[in-house]
Amino acid sequence: MIKKTTILSLVMISLCVFSQPLVAGQAGTTDTVFNRKFIRKIKPMMPYDQLVNLIGTQGINVGKDRSSSTPNVTYHWDGGRNSALDIKVDAGMVVDATVLSPKHKKFSLGSTVD
């Protein structure tokens, strides 16, 4: 007969081992810190999938603009140290990106906005 403490120990070990990958893979949430250095890695017309590989997880789809022939999709990530990233994708390619840094500064693909 298995003791209750053994079962409890196995459950606790399982939670510790398996919970971290589930949290790390949550769409729209990452430990990546979005800042000026990060925005420089994003290039206009970069494939969305390439950006996802750079960040490590999919973004959350927060809206579509259907006014054009190919709808723009907006994605959002919450990053490490209270940073954030918003991008617009057209036909699978990044057309705009805005970062909110940990110091509450905004950076975009082409310029710095305070």
N, C-alpha and C positions, 0 to 999 in steps of 0.2 A: 504494500500500500504506500502510495506517495504522500509525503507529508505536505501540509498546507504551506509551510515555509518554502519548500522546494518549488511548488507551483508558483507561489508569489514571486520568488526569485527569478524563475524562468520568464514570467510575464514582464517583470521590470527590465530584465536584460533585453527582451525582445523589443520593448518600447524604446529603449535607448538606442538600439542598433538600427531599427527600421524607421523611426520617426524623423530623423534628420534628412534622409533623402526625400521624403515626402514634402517637407517644408521647403527644402532648397529648390524643388522643381515646380513650385506654385507659380502659375502664370501671373505676370505683372509684379512680382516681388523678387528682389535680388539683393545680394550683399554688395554688388558693384556700386561704387561711389560715382555719381554723375557730376562732373565738374568741367572746367574749361579744357583740361587735358583730355577728358573723354570725348567731348564734342569734336575735337580735332581728328579723332579716329573715324568719325562718320563722314562719308563723302556723298555729295549729291549723286543720285541714281545708283547708290549702293543697294544691292538686293536685300530685301527684308530678311531673308533666311541667313544671310551673312551677318547682319546686325544681331539677330537672335543668337547665333553662334558666339559672337563677341560678348554678349551679355550673359548668356547661359540659360535663358528661359524666354518663352513667348511673352509678348505684351498683352495687355487687356484691351480688347476692341472697345473703344469708348464712343465711336460714332462714324457715320458715313456721310459724305457729301455727294449726293447723286446728281448734282447740277451739270456735271461734265459727262462726256461720252463714256469714260471709264471712271467709276466712282472712286474718290479718295477715301481711304480708311485711316482713322486716327487711332494710334495705340499709345498706351501709358504704362510706365513702370515706376514703382516706388523703389528707390535705391537705398544703399547704406548711408548712414549718418544724415537721415532726413533729406536726401536728395531725390530728384525726380527727373524723368525723361518723357517727353511727348514727341511723337513723330507722325508725319503724314506720309502715307504710301499711295502711290498711283501705279497701277499695273504691276505690283510687286516690287516697285523700286521706291526708295526713300527720296521724297521731294522736299521735305522740311523737317527740322528737328529743333527742339528747344529743351534746354537743361535748366533745372533749378538746382543750384549748388548747395552744399551744406551751409554756406555763408549767405544764403538767400539772394544770390546774384543769378541773373538769367543770362544764358548764352545761347545763341542760335548758330545755324550753319555758317552764316556770313558775317555776323557782327556780335558785339557785346551789348547787352541791354541791362542797365542797373535797376 
